[in-house]
Amino acid sequence: MGSVKFEIKDYTGAVSDFDSTLQYDSTIIIAYYNRGNVYFETQKNSEALKDYNKAIKSGYKDFKIFYRRGLVFFRTSKYKKL
């Protein structure tokens, strides 16, 4: 349901659904990526970065996550510190 809510821009509902998913089973890595996308869209960059990093550390390797994480770095000028 979180992905559907994300698509219709119900970001609060999407985060709530992804939170529930992760409370039920914290090994559902895609939920971290998807919740990170919600945070990204709502300009919550530090939260997005935490979720993207958690998903990557847990084994999620889709190129989109690295792209999105790079955009967070760009938004926050963290690329200057790398």
C-alpha positions, -999 to +999 in steps of 0.1 A: +000+000+000+029+024+007+039+024-030+003+032-041+002+061-015+035+073-028+022+074-064-008+095-054+014+117-033+000+107+001+035+109+016+023+107+052+004+076+045+032+061+025+057+066+054+032+051+078+028+020+056+066+016+052+071+020+089+045-007+096+062-030+071+096-025+087+081-030+122+067-063+110+098-074+093+130-052+092+146-075+066+123-062+038+150-041+023+129-025-005+108-008+022+139+012+033+145+023-003+108+032-009+106+051+024+138+068+014+121+079-018+092+094+002+117+113+023+136+124-008+104+138-024+095+157+008+130+172+011+138+152+043+174+146+031+189+132+062+161+107+067+164+097+030+201+092+033+197+070+064+172+048+046+193+046+014+224+037+034+205+011+054+192-005+022+226-005+006+243-020+037+216-047+037+224-057+002+201-036-021+222-029-052+198-015-078+215+015-095+186+037-087+194+038-050+230+050-058+216+076-081+191+089-055+217+089-028+240+109-051+211+134-055+208+137-018+246+144-016+242+170-043+213+187-026+231+189+007+265+197-007+279+166+010+297+157-022+323+184-013+332+164+018+337+131+000 
